[in-house]
Amino acid sequence: MTKAARFEALEATVRQSNELLVKRVDHIAAEHSVLLAKVEKLGAAVLESHRSIPACPMDAVGSLPLCSEDSLAHFLQGFKSEKDYLQQTVDGLIKIGGRDEKDIIRSILSRILGPPLILQFTYSRAAKNKMSFIGKAVRQHPDLRTVDEKFVRNTIIEWFHGSRDRYGGVRGKRRDVVHGGFLELLNSEDTLI
């Protein structure tokens, strides 16, 4: 084969490859246009669905768990300023699920209160300087409506007791004893012996 024949064969191969590349690029561009149209349609649908959601000044469940007294005060202010705030909160919390009734109750409580604020709560306010907890969101959960009130009450009380262990309540007391908090109390003038 002569040099000119090899060159022509190579030129034909390059031309054929080039035509194939042009076809592939055209196909990719056409698919890109179709996909872009689908994405724009999907984006418009998402935007429309967001517009259909009723606007509220603050998403009640989005501000949970409450971890400070400021967040609690802000949360409670929502009940005063918005008439549907309580129902929005309850509606958000009843979507929480679990393996059984006890797990559902614990999940709801964990979603409402977080550390360190949780250490300032008790079920019945029996302890000094603690706030009481009313489980309206727990009682309105569809899976818990048939559960005995005593079971719910005991589960909430157990959860509060466990929260002291989980978030440093008992450990914090032990730390005070080790770091001198208890010893300072023994050495104070107010201690009666």
C-alpha positions as a Markdown table, in Angstrom:
| # | Residue | x | y | z |
|---|---|---|---|---|
| 1 | Met | 0.0 | 0.0 | 0.0 |
| 2 | Thr | 1.3 | 3.3 | -1.0 |
| 3 | Lys | 1.7 | 6.3 | 1.2 |
| 4 | Ala | -1.2 | 8.1 | -0.5 |
| 5 | Ala | -3.5 | 5.1 | -0.1 |
| 6 | Arg | -2.7 | 4.9 | 3.6 |
| 7 | Phe | -3.3 | 8.6 | 4.0 |
| 8 | Glu | -6.7 | 8.3 | 2.3 |
| 9 | Ala | -7.7 | 5.3 | 4.4 |
| 10 | Leu | -6.6 | 7.2 | 7.6 |
| 11 | Glu | -8.5 | 10.2 | 6.4 |
| 12 | Ala | -11.7 | 8.1 | 5.7 |
| 13 | Thr | -11.4 | 6.6 | 9.2 |
| 14 | Val | -11.0 | 10.0 | 10.8 |
| 15 | Arg | -13.9 | 11.4 | 8.8 |
| 16 | Gln | -16.1 | 8.4 | 9.9 |
| 17 | Ser | -15.0 | 8.8 | 13.5 |
| 18 | Asn | -15.7 | 12.6 | 13.3 |
| 19 | Glu | -19.2 | 12.0 | 11.9 |
| 20 | Leu | -19.9 | 9.4 | 14.7 |
| 21 | Leu | -18.7 | 12.0 | 17.3 |
| 22 | Val | -20.9 | 14.7 | 15.8 |
| 23 | Lys | -23.9 | 12.3 | 16.0 |
| 24 | Arg | -23.1 | 11.4 | 19.6 |
| 25 | Val | -22.8 | 15.1 | 20.6 |
| 26 | Asp | -26.1 | 15.9 | 18.9 |
| 27 | His | -27.7 | 13.0 | 20.7 |
| 28 | Ile | -26.3 | 14.1 | 24.1 |
| 29 | Ala | -27.5 | 17.7 | 23.4 |
| 30 | Ala | -31.0 | 16.4 | 22.6 |
| 31 | Glu | -31.1 | 14.4 | 25.8 |
| 32 | His | -29.8 | 17.3 | 27.8 |
| 33 | Ser | -32.6 | 19.5 | 26.4 |
| 34 | Val | -35.2 | 16.9 | 27.4 |
| 35 | Leu | -33.6 | 16.5 | 30.9 |
| 36 | Leu | -33.4 | 20.2 | 31.4 |
| 37 | Ala | -37.1 | 20.6 | 30.5 |
| 38 | Lys | -38.0 | 17.8 | 33.0 |
| 39 | Val | -35.9 | 19.5 | 35.8 |
| 40 | Glu | -37.5 | 22.9 | 35.1 |
| 41 | Lys | -41.0 | 21.2 | 35.3 |
| 42 | Leu | -40.0 | 19.5 | 38.5 |
| 43 | Gly | -38.7 | 22.7 | 40.0 |
| 44 | Ala | -41.9 | 24.5 | 39.1 |
| 45 | Ala | -43.9 | 21.7 | 40.8 |
| 46 | Val | -41.8 | 22.0 | 43.9 |
| 47 | Leu | -42.1 | 25.8 | 44.0 |
| 48 | Glu | -45.9 | 25.5 | 43.6 |
| 49 | Ser | -46.1 | 22.9 | 46.4 |
| 50 | His | -44.1 | 25.3 | 48.7 |
| 51 | Arg | -46.5 | 28.1 | 47.8 |
| 52 | Ser | -49.5 | 25.9 | 48.8 |
| 53 | Ile | -48.1 | 25.4 | 52.3 |
| 54 | Pro | -49.7 | 27.9 | 54.6 |
| 55 | Ala | -47.1 | 30.4 | 55.8 |
| 56 | Cys | -46.6 | 30.7 | 59.5 |
| 57 | Pro | -44.2 | 33.0 | 61.3 |
| 58 | Met | -42.3 | 30.2 | 63.0 |
| 59 | Asp | -42.3 | 26.4 | 62.4 |
| 60 | Ala | -43.2 | 25.1 | 65.8 |
| 61 | Val | -41.7 | 21.7 | 65.6 |
| 62 | Gly | -38.6 | 23.0 | 63.8 |
| 63 | Ser | -37.7 | 24.9 | 66.9 |
| 64 | Leu | -37.5 | 21.7 | 69.0 |
| 65 | Pro | -35.9 | 20.3 | 71.1 |
| 66 | Leu | -35.9 | 23.1 | 73.6 |
| 67 | Cys | -32.4 | 23.3 | 75.2 |
| 68 | Ser | -32.4 | 26.7 | 77.0 |
| 69 | Glu | -34.7 | 28.9 | 79.0 |
| 70 | Asp | -34.6 | 31.4 | 76.2 |
| 71 | Ser | -35.8 | 28.9 | 73.6 |
| 72 | Leu | -38.5 | 27.8 | 76.1 |
| 73 | Ala | -39.7 | 31.4 | 76.5 |
| 74 | His | -39.7 | 31.9 | 72.8 |
| 75 | Phe | -41.6 | 28.7 | 72.3 |
| 76 | Leu | -44.2 | 29.6 | 74.9 |
| 77 | Gln | -44.5 | 33.1 | 73.4 |
| 78 | Gly | -45.6 | 31.4 | 70.2 |
| 79 | Phe | -48.6 | 30.0 | 72.0 |
| 80 | Lys | -49.7 | 33.6 | 72.9 |
| 81 | Ser | -49.0 | 35.2 | 69.6 |
| 82 | Glu | -50.4 | 32.4 | 67.3 |
| 83 | Lys | -53.7 | 30.7 | 67.8 |
| 84 | Asp | -52.8 | 27.6 | 65.8 |
| 85 | Tyr | -49.3 | 27.2 | 67.3 |
| 86 | Leu | -50.2 | 24.5 | 69.8 |
| 87 | Gln | -52.0 | 22.4 | 67.2 |
| 88 | Gln | -49.1 | 22.8 | 64.7 |
| 89 | Thr | -46.7 | 21.6 | 67.4 |
| 90 | Val | -49.0 | 18.6 | 68.3 |
| 91 | Asp | -49.5 | 17.8 | 64.6 |
| 92 | Gly | -45.8 | 17.7 | 64.1 |
| 93 | Leu | -45.1 | 15.5 | 67.1 |
| 94 | Ile | -47.8 | 12.9 | 66.4 |
| 95 | Lys | -45.9 | 12.0 | 63.3 |
| 96 | Ile | -43.1 | 10.6 | 65.5 |
| 97 | Gly | -43.1 | 6.8 | 65.6 |
| 98 | Gly | -41.4 | 4.0 | 67.5 |
| 99 | Arg | -41.2 | 0.3 | 68.1 |
| 100 | Asp | -43.8 | 0.3 | 70.9 |
| 101 | Glu | -45.8 | 2.7 | 73.1 |
| 102 | Lys | -42.9 | 3.3 | 75.5 |
| 103 | Asp | -40.5 | 4.1 | 72.6 |
| 104 | Ile | -43.0 | 6.5 | 71.0 |
| 105 | Ile | -43.3 | 8.4 | 74.3 |
| 106 | Arg | -39.6 | 8.6 | 74.8 |
| 107 | Ser | -39.1 | 9.8 | 71.2 |
| 108 | Ile | -41.7 | 12.5 | 71.6 |
| 109 | Leu | -40.1 | 13.6 | 74.9 |
| 110 | Ser | -36.6 | 13.6 | 73.4 |
| 111 | Arg | -38.0 | 15.8 | 70.5 |
| 112 | Ile | -39.5 | 18.3 | 72.9 |
| 113 | Leu | -36.8 | 18.7 | 75.5 |
| 114 | Gly | -33.1 | 18.6 | 75.2 |
| 115 | Pro | -30.1 | 19.1 | 77.6 |
| 116 | Pro | -29.5 | 21.1 | 79.7 |
| 117 | Leu | -33.1 | 22.4 | 79.9 |
| 118 | Ile | -34.4 | 18.9 | 80.5 |
| 119 | Leu | -32.7 | 18.8 | 83.9 |
| 120 | Gln | -35.0 | 21.7 | 85.0 |
| 121 | Phe | -38.2 | 19.6 | 84.4 |
| 122 | Thr | -40.1 | 17.0 | 86.4 |
| 123 | Tyr | -43.4 | 15.3 | 85.7 |
| 124 | Ser | -45.3 | 16.7 | 88.7 |
| 125 | Arg | -43.2 | 19.6 | 89.9 |
| 126 | Ala | -42.6 | 17.7 | 93.2 |
| 127 | Ala | -39.0 | 18.9 | 93.3 |
| 128 | Lys | -38.0 | 22.4 | 94.2 |
| 129 | Asn | -37.1 | 24.8 | 91.5 |
| 130 | Lys | -38.3 | 22.5 | 88.7 |
| 131 | Met | -41.0 | 23.1 | 86.1 |
| 132 | Ser | -43.8 | 20.6 | 85.5 |
| 133 | Phe | -44.4 | 18.8 | 82.2 |
| 134 | Ile | -47.8 | 18.2 | 80.7 |
| 135 | Gly | -47.8 | 15.6 | 78.0 |
| 136 | Lys | -50.6 | 16.8 | 75.7 |
| 137 | Ala | -48.5 | 16.0 | 72.6 |
| 138 | Val | -47.9 | 12.5 | 74.0 |
| 139 | Arg | -51.6 | 11.9 | 74.8 |
| 140 | Gln | -52.8 | 13.0 | 71.3 |
| 141 | His | -50.5 | 10.6 | 69.4 |
| 142 | Pro | -52.8 | 8.1 | 67.6 |
| 143 | Asp | -50.9 | 5.1 | 68.8 |
| 144 | Leu | -51.1 | 6.2 | 72.4 |
| 145 | Arg | -54.8 | 7.1 | 72.7 |
| 146 | Thr | -55.8 | 3.7 | 74.0 |
| 147 | Val | -52.8 | 3.4 | 76.3 |
| 148 | Asp | -53.5 | 3.6 | 80.0 |
| 149 | Glu | -52.9 | 7.0 | 81.6 |
| 150 | Lys | -50.8 | 5.4 | 84.4 |
| 151 | Phe | -48.6 | 3.7 | 81.8 |
| 152 | Val | -48.0 | 7.1 | 80.0 |
| 153 | Arg | -47.4 | 8.8 | 83.4 |
| 154 | Asn | -44.9 | 6.2 | 84.6 |
| 155 | Thr | -43.0 | 6.2 | 81.2 |
| 156 | Ile | -42.7 | 10.0 | 81.3 |
| 157 | Ile | -41.5 | 9.8 | 84.9 |
| 158 | Glu | -39.0 | 7.1 | 84.1 |
| 159 | Trp | -37.8 | 9.2 | 81.1 |
| 160 | Phe | -37.2 | 12.2 | 83.3 |
| 161 | His | -35.3 | 10.0 | 85.8 |
| 162 | Gly | -33.2 | 8.6 | 83.0 |
| 163 | Ser | -32.5 | 12.1 | 81.6 |
| 164 | Arg | -30.7 | 13.0 | 84.8 |
| 165 | Asp | -28.4 | 10.1 | 84.1 |
| 166 | Arg | -28.1 | 10.7 | 80.4 |
| 167 | Tyr | -27.4 | 14.4 | 80.7 |
| 168 | Gly | -25.2 | 14.7 | 83.8 |
| 169 | Gly | -27.7 | 15.2 | 86.6 |
| 170 | Val | -26.5 | 12.3 | 88.7 |
| 171 | Arg | -22.9 | 12.5 | 87.3 |
| 172 | Gly | -23.0 | 16.2 | 88.0 |
| 173 | Lys | -23.9 | 15.6 | 91.6 |
| 174 | Arg | -21.1 | 13.0 | 91.9 |
| 175 | Arg | -18.7 | 15.5 | 90.2 |
| 176 | Asp | -19.6 | 18.1 | 92.9 |
| 177 | Val | -18.8 | 15.6 | 95.7 |
| 178 | Val | -15.5 | 14.8 | 94.1 |
| 179 | His | -14.6 | 18.4 | 93.3 |
| 180 | Gly | -15.4 | 19.7 | 96.7 |
| 181 | Gly | -19.1 | 20.8 | 96.4 |
| 182 | Phe | -20.2 | 18.4 | 99.1 |
| 183 | Leu | -17.2 | 19.0 | 101.3 |
| 184 | Glu | -17.7 | 22.8 | 101.1 |
| 185 | Leu | -21.3 | 22.2 | 102.4 |
| 186 | Leu | -20.0 | 20.1 | 105.3 |
| 187 | Asn | -17.5 | 22.8 | 106.2 |
| 188 | Ser | -20.0 | 25.7 | 106.0 |
| 189 | Glu | -21.3 | 27.5 | 109.1 |
| 190 | Asp | -24.9 | 26.7 | 108.1 |
| 191 | Thr | -24.4 | 23.0 | 108.4 |
| 192 | Leu | -25.9 | 21.5 | 111.6 |
| 193 | Ile | -24.1 | 18.6 | 113.1 |
